[in-house]
Amino acid sequence: MNPPSPAGELPGRPLESGSAAPLANAPVSSLDEHPEKTPLEVGVDLVVAAEGISPEEVLPQVKDRPPRRPLIFSRRVQLPVVLFLLTCFSTWFAGATLWMPVHYLYYSVGWQDLVLFGVAIPIPASLDFMGLRQVLYAHWWDGLIFMICVQLILFSHEMGHYLYALYYRVRCTLPIFIPLPIAPTGTMGAVIAMEGHKANRKQIFDIGIGGPIAGLCLAVPILWLGARDLNLDAPPGGGLAMDLPPAIRWLIDTLHPGKLGETNLVWFSQANSCFIAGWFGFILTALNMMPVSQLDGGHVTYTLWGKGAHWVARAFMVFVVAYMAFDWPAHSAGVLMAVLVLFIGTDHPPTSDDKVPIGWFRCVLGHASLIIPIICFTPKLLVFE
């Protein structure tokens, strides 16, 4: 076994006679003279200066380093981008078909009855997309405006969550849009998944309230533009009508006094792309602000009232289920939302620190935001002719 090398000797380079080890004779003040460097970096500099060699001979080199995959090709980016593009198409398609995509798709198919065991089952027999092509060609511009307005509202809402999550270093996904081309609106909205249990009380409040405020900042002017251009003198038609939340009813009564009368409906034949997009933005914001589970409203109420918010959420869900059961056909559209909330759980999970103070401003803002589901939501949503 070879004896250990003397201090300062490098592999393959014996220490010259009469020369002291460079690190041993290094001045003590070397570290103080370079506070921005680590001790290892200072030591390497001294060896390089004393021996006249390159740093690569002192520090080991890491070879065969795997190349970093570009961010654009990572899975966590691919899926949100693809879903965003699909939602752009589905919202354009909904608007270009005058918010009746199912109607035009259904009548593009020729149906015939297949009788099995005495039961007539409709099956497709022929395809004729002439009517669909005509309506898409005639109203592609309406679809484009609707797509832009809806995507702007959804994107701003989700960015309100996403940017706060980045600010607080809470890991989350990019906004995930949900296309639904057979729906009148072409989409079910968008979501963000995050590690909420790693955020404290103040952080989860800001992340939760940021989305609705950002979304309404665009939904309100878009709705105002659409309400200003409503054609309430047109006869009801289109097969569908939008029931109006109190806030939208007040806006229409201000811009068009006496035009609505006793009815609380605006028919699709009377509406325009901006109005329907703004109406949809109000409804989605109100749904997200319901004080239950891990919805935005659930985040707010939990940070305000702690575990007391659990009792509010449970009572709220009992009321919702009873209300839908009492008038089942009219409120069947809310069943999916109610089932999803019950599946996730009505109680909001604890934060990483429930004792962090949120301050008086957040307290006032949080209580004021609870009026959003009251003035921006209507239980009927859509009325079918």
Secondary structure as UniProt FT lines:
FT   TURN            7..8
FT   TURN            11..12
FT   TURN            17..18
FT   TURN            22..25
FT   TURN            28..29
FT   HELIX           30..33
FT   TURN            35..36
FT   HELIX           39..51
FT   HELIX           55..58
FT   HELIX           71..73
FT   HELIX           75..96
FT   TURN            97..99
FT   HELIX           101..106
FT   TURN            107..108
FT   STRAND          109..116
FT   TURN            117..118
FT   STRAND          119..127
FT   HELIX           130..138
FT   HELIX           140..167
FT   TURN            168..169
FT   STRAND          176..179
FT   TURN            181..182
FT   TURN            184..185
FT   STRAND          187..191
FT   HELIX           196..198
FT   HELIX           201..228
FT   TURN            232..233
FT   STRAND          240..243
FT   HELIX           246..255
FT   TURN            257..259
FT   TURN            261..262
FT   STRAND          265..267
FT   TURN            268..270
FT   HELIX           273..288
FT   TURN            293..294
FT   HELIX           296..305
FT   TURN            306..307
FT   HELIX           308..326
FT   TURN            327..328
FT   HELIX           329..334
FT   HELIX           335..344
FT   TURN            354..355
FT   HELIX           359..369
FT   TURN            370..371
FT   HELIX           372..375
FT   STRAND          382..384
//
